[in-house]
Amino acid sequence: MNYIKSYIRRIICLSAVVLTASCADFLDETDQSNFTLDNYFTKPEHAVSVVNSIYQSMQPIMNSGFGGGTWMMLEFATGLADTELGQAQNSLFVKDLVNTSDNGYGQTFWTNYYRGIANANLAIAKIPDMNMDETQKQGLLGEARFLRAYYYFNLVQMFGNIPLITEPVDLTSEQLYPNPVAPAAIYDQIVADLKEAENSGLAMRDVSGRVSMGAIKSLLSSVYLTMAGYPLQKGTEYYALAASKAKEVIDSNEFSLFGSYGDLHDPSMKNLGENIFMSQFAAYIQPSNWQVSIIPYNRGISNYSAETGGIFAQEEFVKSYEEGDKRADEKEFYYTSYSLRDDRSQTLELGDYYIYKHFDVVAQISTTSSDLNWPIFRFAEVLLIFAEASNEANGPNEDAYDAVNLVRERAELNPLSGLSQSQLREAVWREKFFELSFENKTWFDMVRIRKGFNVATREFEDYVGHQFVYGPTLKERELLFPIPTAEIRNNSNLVQNAGY
């Protein structure tokens, strides 16, 4: 694996420098500026530093420009997204269902998430033996276990049979060229990590953006929901577990829906309100740069020098929202017109439905440095996880209706009632597709339930054989993404997914 090899090369180079320096007879003391794995973990600050490094693996996924953006892979795979960016070949390959293992998007996911896992493994191995405040120690270990679980959860859903590495790797490690394992083993490790993280003593909410107990329980509810569906199909027991974990988040009373959809893309509201866990960005330091990808191609509406037209919604999908749904109104989740950069009193009709829920107004019209975070878990998703899981475990019930109707109430839609279990199931699926659109959630749901959404009929149909509105038809191979070519070449133990 590329990351493991480069990590080991750095260790070898660092060791060579240390050995060479030790030969100088004028050195009587160890040079403390040369850190190794043996001498680094000596202070609480070192523990914090290594855990901070685990978070960093989230951010490269959101990089965007004229080459597209890795995060778009999960959106184009749904058939609900479109692009004006002809040179973004990685986007087009996924969108048109002609993807290959050479796609750089998949490589970026793989490399960064396994880098995060490697840093988490290091933290989990080294922090327990450190002399530091026990409360801080347990909190940091909880963060590390959550993040390792999060990265594995994404990887196993995207790539299927993948290596499971839970210890630091060096030249003597049996896992230098690891074998892939079945998804069930990955899920068992994810659950084990999250259960350990539940014992970490972290607060239910952390407004600084670090992992909280709310994030841990939200992820665990999502994991249980996925395990209940495909590919593991663990059924009713796991639906009940998903409902129980989601209910713990709901009953904490720490989170609530925003009153306005505008708060979803207001930087002053990041890590607050319904935002349970987010990928962190900071203007002028590490600004979010997906802004250039959600504006139309060179139409002169933004102060950004790059207007890429990288991704927008299929018109048919936006028009499939229920009549009167506020989310489909102009400048709620989507926008079809905007003022011109050269004259803000003039408005340009754009012709398509661009993504407004991630649109940083101040950055677009003024600073060109966005302070906006990317949402990973919102309270709305937890409500919908609970509604679906509770209905599957117990049939239609008042609590399930209450949860989904909170989401519908904000959308100014009538409450659901009197539905059969199958009717409520599909109603909640629709709410998830509409509420969580373009948040890297929909494709995971499609694979979990093995269904695609027919935007013309508003009904769900089998995933394999589901036709996108612009022509391509999903095949069984699209239940997974291809393992990146470089990983197959570097590790002969890996097996490419069928059809690639």
MARVO-81005 format. One record per residue (C-alpha): residue in one letter; x, y, z. Coordinates in steps of 0.02 Angstrom, whole numbers, padded with zeros to 5 digits, always signed. Example, Ala and Ser with C-alpha at 12.3 -4.5 7.8 and 13.67 -1.06 7.14 Angstrom:
REM MARVO-81005
A+00615-00225+00390/S+00684-00053+00357/
END
This chain:
REM MARVO-81005
M+00000+00000+00000/N+00068+00170-00049/Y+00043+00251+00119/I+00123+00110+00218/K+00275+00109+00103/S+00300+00297+00113/Y+00276+00292+00302/I+00411+00160+00320/R+00528+00255+00204/R+00511+00406+00318/I+00552+00300+00470/I+00706+00228+00381/C+00767+00401+00329/L+00738+00468+00504/S+00834+00323+00579/A+00979+00350+00458/V+00991+00532+00511/V+00992+00483+00695/L+01126+00349+00669/T+01237+00466+00568/A+01222+00603+00697/S+01267+00483+00838/C+01436+00449+00755/A+01494+00626+00787/D+01607+00617+00939/F+01564+00794+00994/L+01384+00748+01031/D+01359+00700+01211/E+01170+00713+01216/T+01026+00650+01110/D+00962+00780+00989/Q+00783+00800+01051/S+00731+00881+00888/N+00747+00712+00800/F+00586+00624+00849/T+00562+00438+00828/L+00417+00327+00877/D+00515+00279+01033/N+00551+00454+01100/Y+00404+00556+01039/F+00262+00502+01154/T+00325+00582+01314/K+00210+00731+01343/P+00022+00759+01341/E+00050+00881+01198/H+00118+00737+01094/A-00041+00637+01123/V-00147+00785+01068/S-00036+00810+00915/V-00053+00632+00852/V-00242+00635+00875/N-00250+00800+00782/S-00161+00716+00637/I-00302+00589+00624/Y-00430+00725+00590/Q-00327+00795+00447/S-00371+00649+00333/M-00548+00716+00313/Q-00497+00878+00230/P-00415+00824+00066/I-00577+00737+00015/M-00657+00908-00005/N-00523+00984-00118/S-00605+01049-00277/G-00552+01138-00435/F-00549+01121-00624/G-00507+00937-00602/G-00667+00908-00504/G-00663+00849-00323/T-00649+00682-00233/W-00810+00709-00135/M-00906+00716-00299/M-00875+00530-00329/L-01013+00484-00208/E-01134+00608-00287/F-01109+00565-00470/A-01131+00381-00425/T-01313+00417-00378/G-01364+00480-00551/L-01438+00635-00468/A-01293+00753-00508/D-01233+00839-00666/T-01079+00939-00717/E-01023+01072-00840/L-00840+01031-00813/G-00785+00933-00965/Q-00604+00913-00911/A-00650+00829-00747/Q-00633+00654-00818/N-00644+00569-00648/S-00818+00644-00624/L-00875+00595-00798/F-00815+00415-00780/V-00919+00394-00621/K-01069+00491-00687/D-01077+00389-00848/L-01047+00223-00759/V-00885+00188-00854/N-00775+00204-00701/T-00606+00116-00689/S-00479+00079-00553/D-00370+00221-00620/N-00492+00351-00555/G-00399+00473-00443/Y-00552+00501-00334/G-00547+00323-00269/Q-00359+00335-00240/T-00381+00495-00139/F-00513+00414-00028/W-00406+00259-00003/T-00242+00350+00031/N-00310+00480+00151/Y-00424+00365+00248/Y-00288+00234+00272/R-00170+00373+00324/G-00299+00423+00455/I-00312+00241+00510/A-00123+00227+00525/N-00116+00382+00634/A-00261+00316+00738/N-00171+00150+00760/L-00018+00243+00822/A-00121+00345+00946/I-00215+00193+01011/A-00053+00096+01033/K+00051+00232+01115/I-00064+00344+01218/P-00116+00212+01349/D+00063+00201+01417/M+00088+00390+01429/N+00098+00480+01596/M-00043+00607+01583/D-00211+00655+01654/E-00323+00501+01642/T-00478+00598+01588/Q-00384+00680+01446/K-00305+00514+01398/Q-00473+00425+01386/G-00548+00569+01288/L-00408+00566+01160/L-00422+00378+01142/G-00610+00398+01115/E-00577+00523+00976/A-00449+00407+00895/R-00565+00257+00900/F-00710+00357+00829/L-00604+00421+00685/R-00534+00249+00646/A-00711+00181+00644/Y-00769+00323+00532/Y-00632+00294+00404/Y-00660+00106+00401/F-00849+00131+00386/N-00826+00234+00229/L-00693+00120+00154/V-00789-00042+00180/Q-00946+00030+00101/M-00850+00097-00048/F-00727-00045-00081/G-00794-00203+00004/N-00656-00328+00047/I-00516-00218+00115/P-00367-00239+00231/L-00402-00225+00417/I-00251-00147+00504/T-00264-00107+00688/E-00081-00097+00742/P+00062+00018+00688/V+00157-00055+00540/D+00346-00065+00520/L+00468-00168+00415/T+00442-00322+00523/S+00252-00316+00521/E+00152-00458+00449/Q+00033-00324+00386/L+00162-00241+00276/Y+00066-00318+00131/P-00101-00352+00214/N-00233-00472+00154/P-00410-00409+00127/V-00545-00470+00245/A-00732-00490+00224/P-00843-00340+00266/A-00912-00428+00421/A-00741-00421+00504/I-00724-00235+00464/Y-00895-00200+00538/D-00853-00298+00695/Q-00699-00188+00720/I-00800-00030+00687/V-00928-00078+00819/A-00792-00127+00942/D-00705+00041+00920/L-00866+00139+00942/K-00917+00042+01097/E-00746+00080+01171/A-00767+00262+01122/E-00934+00266+01214/N-00836+00235+01374/S-00717+00380+01344/G-00811+00508+01449/L-00825+00634+01308/A-00962+00765+01318/M-01119+00744+01215/R-01076+00901+01115/D-00909+00984+01077/V-00927+01158+01000/S-00742+01159+00954/G-00777+01029+00821/R-00687+00883+00902/V-00769+00713+00920/S-00910+00711+01047/M-01020+00577+01123/G-01158+00637+01008/A-01046+00601+00858/I-01000+00430+00925/K-01180+00377+00953/S-01236+00451+00786/L-01104+00353+00692/L-01147+00195+00786/S-01331+00215+00742/S-01283+00233+00559/V-01169+00081+00568/Y-01306-00026+00645/L-01430+00033+00514/T-01308-00016+00376/M-01273-00185+00456/A-01460-00218+00461/G-01466-00194+00272/Y-01351-00249+00132/P-01227-00328+00121/L-01236-00407+00295/Q-01427-00412+00309/K-01430-00432+00498/G-01610-00375+00501/T-01728-00333+00644/E-01604-00347+00788/Y-01489-00219+00709/Y-01631-00103+00661/A-01677-00103+00845/L-01496-00064+00893/A-01492+00079+00767/A-01655+00150+00836/S-01591+00137+01014/K-01429+00231+00978/A-01517+00366+00879/K-01642+00385+01021/E-01499+00416+01143/V-01444+00563+01036/I-01622+00628+01022/D-01656+00609+01209/S-01496+00700+01256/N-01584+00863+01207/E-01414+00932+01153/F-01462+00947+00970/S-01608+01022+00877/L-01654+01066+00698/F-01610+01240+00638/G-01760+01352+00611/S-01690+01408+00444/Y-01603+01310+00306/G-01490+01461+00290/D-01408+01410+00454/L-01342+01254+00368/H-01219+01360+00269/D-01190+01500+00393/P-01010+01487+00455/S-01060+01565+00622/M-01169+01412+00655/K-01037+01279+00626/N-01028+01146+00763/L-01190+01218+00838/G-01375+01179+00828/E-01408+01025+00723/N-01225+01007+00673/I-01166+00855+00772/F-00999+00825+00685/M-00914+00916+00542/S-00752+00919+00445/Q-00668+01078+00505/F-00608+01221+00396/A-00552+01399+00435/A-00546+01553+00324/Y-00370+01615+00283/I-00294+01463+00371/Q-00370+01309+00290/P-00523+01374+00198/S-00651+01258+00123/N-00625+01259-00064/W-00777+01168-00132/Q-00853+01341-00159/V-00778+01350-00335/S-00862+01187-00383/I-01042+01231-00337/I-01053+01387-00445/P-01089+01385-00632/Y-00949+01380-00758/N-00875+01553-00792/R-01039+01647-00775/G-00966+01793-00675/I-01072+01777-00519/S-00931+01744-00395/N-00779+01840-00333/Y-00680+01678-00346/S-00565+01678-00498/A-00614+01497-00532/E-00795+01460-00573/T-00790+01277-00620/G-00971+01217-00636/G-00906+01057-00558/I-01070+00989-00491/F-01254+01032-00485/A-01419+00940-00463/Q-01513+00851-00602/E-01668+00955-00638/E-01780+00803-00630/F-01721+00764-00454/V-01760+00938-00388/K-01931+00933-00472/S-01968+00766-00387/Y-01977+00852-00217/E-02155+00853-00151/E-02259+01003-00204/G-02237+01142-00077/D-02074+01071-00007/K-01976+01222+00053/R-01811+01134+00021/A-01842+01148-00166/D-01878+01335-00158/E-01753+01457-00232/K-01600+01480-00121/E-01647+01350+00006/F-01557+01191-00049/Y-01533+01248-00230/Y-01520+01408-00331/T-01556+01447-00513/S-01509+01632-00519/Y-01382+01745-00440/S-01318+01923-00446/L-01172+01969-00558/R-01001+02003-00487/D-00982+02165-00586/D-01154+02230-00538/R-01243+02151-00391/S-01403+02241-00438/Q-01413+02131-00594/T-01471+01949-00584/L-01422+01810-00703/E-01534+01661-00738/L-01419+01510-00731/G-01525+01377-00814/D-01487+01237-00691/Y-01507+01193-00507/Y-01344+01231-00418/I-01310+01181-00238/Y-01351+01317-00111/K-01344+01216+00050/H-01152+01224+00044/F-01142+01402-00025/D-01042+01526+00080/V-01119+01693+00033/V-00984+01802+00112/A-00843+01704+00032/Q-00928+01704-00139/I-00966+01889-00148/S-00824+01960-00044/T-00680+01870+00040/T-00653+01715-00071/S-00593+01626+00086/S-00729+01516+00158/D-00749+01478+00343/L-00884+01349+00311/N-00871+01172+00380/W-00929+01014+00290/P-01070+00920+00379/I-01038+00738+00424/F-01181+00709+00547/R-01331+00823+00565/F-01474+00800+00687/A-01593+00784+00539/E-01504+00624+00487/V-01515+00552+00662/L-01704+00586+00664/L-01722+00496+00497/I-01612+00350+00552/F-01723+00331+00704/A-01883+00342+00602/E-01826+00210+00478/A-01750+00092+00606/S-01896+00106+00728/N-02020+00068+00589/E-01919-00084+00534/A-01902-00150+00710/N-02077-00113+00775/G-02187-00063+00629/P-02265+00110+00613/N-02266+00194+00784/E-02290+00365+00859/D-02106+00396+00894/A-02057+00354+00716/Y-02190+00472+00648/D-02135+00609+00768/A-01955+00597+00708/V-01988+00603+00521/N-02123+00735+00542/L-02001+00853+00628/V-01900+00852+00468/R-02056+00874+00361/E-02124+01014+00472/R-01971+01120+00437/A-01997+01086+00252/E-02176+01151+00274/L-02251+00983+00226/N-02401+00895+00302/P-02361+00763+00433/L-02361+00580+00386/S-02489+00466+00468/G-02588+00306+00442/L-02459+00220+00332/S-02417+00036+00322/Q-02243-00019+00368/S-02188-00027+00185/Q-02268+00143+00147/L-02181+00225+00295/R-02017+00141+00248/E-02018+00220+00075/A-02080+00387+00142/V-01929+00395+00258/W-01813+00344+00117/R-01879+00488+00013/E-01853+00609+00157/K-01673+00551+00172/F-01642+00574-00014/F-01717+00749-00011/E-01649+00809+00157/L-01472+00740+00143/S-01445+00773-00042/F-01267+00817-00091/E-01197+00776+00081/N-01112+00612+00027/K-01252+00508+00102/T-01368+00456-00039/W-01257+00329-00128/F-01224+00239+00036/D-01412+00226+00064/M-01440+00163-00113/V-01316+00022-00087/R-01382-00017+00087/I-01563-00035+00030/R-01517-00095-00146/K-01634+00033-00221/G-01626+00179-00340/F-01749+00323-00339/N-01852+00347-00497/V-01870+00536-00504/A-02013+00525-00629/T-02125+00408-00528/R-02053+00452-00355/E-02045+00265-00323/F-01898+00154-00276/E-01839+00018-00393/D-01703-00115-00389/Y-01527-00043-00386/V-01463-00162-00519/G-01555-00111-00676/H-01600+00063-00612/Q-01582+00187-00756/F-01519+00363-00729/V-01623+00501-00810/Y-01484+00535-00934/G-01468+00355-00993/P-01340+00243-00903/T-01403+00091-00808/L-01330+00027-00645/K-01248-00144-00650/E-01201-00256-00506/R-01021-00196-00513/E-01079-00021-00461/L-01122-00087-00288/L-00937-00054-00253/F-00802+00059-00319/P-00643-00016-00393/I-00491-00037-00282/P-00364+00089-00349/T-00240+00021-00477/A-00089+00078-00378/E-00145-00020-00226/I-00169-00179-00327/R+00004-00159-00402/N+00087-00126-00235/N+00000-00265-00141/S-00026-00428-00235/N-00138-00492-00095/L-00277-00372-00144/V-00412-00434-00262/Q-00499-00314-00380/N-00687-00298-00363/A-00790-00392-00493/G-00823-00300-00655/Y-00672-00183-00649/
END
